[in-house]
Amino acid sequence: MKLKFAWLMLLFLGFFFSSCSDDDNDEGAIFEIGMSNTAFIPAEVTVSAGAAVRWINNSSMPHTVTSNDGLFDEFLEVDEVFNYIFSEPGNYSYVCTLHPGMDGIIIVE
């Protein structure tokens, strides 16, 4: 349990420091979202148009990454990843269809 908490903290800190940049142009950048057994971490990400988001299933069970508007629907086994490039500004909500209440949003500016 302590190891899983430490891993999640490292994931959070890695995302936090990778997002703290003086460069306002995210094009070509990859923003990572991890998964616990019941949540996307972080649940909300803001990126610039042209940036990629990578979901990493680092939990102990399968998940989906399913957009509410039909853009993507990926099933991820443990340790699998899914990348998507957001080219248009907008708000993109998504869920895990296997776990009610597990949802997130990508805000593209």
C-alpha positions in Angstrom: 0.0 0.0 0.0 2.8 2.4 0.9 4.5 1.6 -2.4 1.4 2.3 -4.4 1.0 5.7 -2.6 4.6 6.5 -3.2 4.2 5.7 -6.9 1.1 7.8 -7.2 3.0 10.7 -5.5 5.9 10.4 -7.9 3.4 10.4 -10.9 1.7 13.5 -9.5 5.0 15.3 -8.9 6.3 14.3 -12.3 3.2 15.7 -14.0 3.3 18.9 -11.8 6.9 19.7 -12.7 6.5 18.8 -16.4 3.5 21.2 -16.5 5.4 24.1 -14.8 7.1 25.7 -17.8 7.7 29.2 -19.0 7.0 28.0 -22.6 3.4 28.9 -23.5 3.5 26.6 -26.6 2.4 23.1 -25.7 2.4 21.9 -29.3 4.4 18.6 -29.4 4.2 18.3 -25.6 2.8 15.1 -24.1 0.8 15.4 -20.9 0.4 12.2 -18.9 -2.7 11.0 -16.9 -2.4 8.0 -14.7 -5.1 5.8 -13.3 -5.8 4.5 -9.9 -8.4 1.8 -9.4 -11.1 4.5 -9.2 -9.8 7.7 -10.6 -7.8 9.4 -13.4 -4.9 11.3 -11.9 -5.1 14.3 -12.5 -8.8 14.4 -13.4 -8.5 17.8 -15.2 -5.7 18.8 -17.6 -5.4 22.1 -19.6 -3.4 22.0 -22.7 -2.8 24.1 -25.9 -4.2 22.9 -29.2 -1.8 20.5 -30.8 -0.7 18.9 -27.5 -0.9 15.2 -26.9 -2.4 13.5 -23.8 -1.1 10.1 -22.8 -3.2 7.9 -20.5 -1.3 5.2 -18.6 -3.1 2.4 -16.9 -0.8 2.0 -13.9 -3.6 0.5 -11.7 -4.2 -3.1 -10.9 -7.3 -3.5 -13.2 -8.4 -2.7 -16.8 -10.0 0.6 -17.6 -11.4 2.4 -20.6 -10.7 5.9 -21.8 -14.0 6.8 -23.5 -14.8 10.4 -24.7 -18.3 11.6 -24.1 -18.5 12.9 -27.7 -17.3 9.8 -29.5 -13.7 10.9 -30.4 -12.1 7.9 -28.7 -12.9 4.7 -26.9 -9.9 2.7 -25.8 -9.7 -0.3 -23.6 -6.5 -0.4 -21.6 -5.2 -3.5 -19.8 -2.8 -3.0 -16.9 0.4 -1.2 -18.1 -1.0 -0.2 -21.5 -1.1 3.4 -22.8 -3.2 5.4 -25.1 -2.2 8.7 -26.8 -4.5 11.3 -28.3 -3.6 14.7 -29.9 -6.1 17.5 -29.2 -6.0 19.8 -32.2 -9.1 21.9 -31.7 -9.9 24.1 -28.6 -12.7 23.0 -26.4 -13.7 20.9 -23.4 -13.4 17.2 -23.8 -15.0 15.0 -21.1 -14.2 11.3 -20.8 -15.0 8.4 -18.5 -14.0 4.9 -17.7 -17.1 2.9 -18.7 -16.1 0.0 -16.4 -16.0 2.2 -13.2 -18.9 4.6 -12.6 -17.7 7.9 -11.3 -14.3 7.6 -12.8 -14.2 10.6 -15.1 -12.0 13.5 -16.3 -11.8 16.5 -18.6 -9.2 17.8 -21.0 -9.5 21.6 -21.6 -7.8 22.6 -24.8 -7.1 26.3 -25.3 
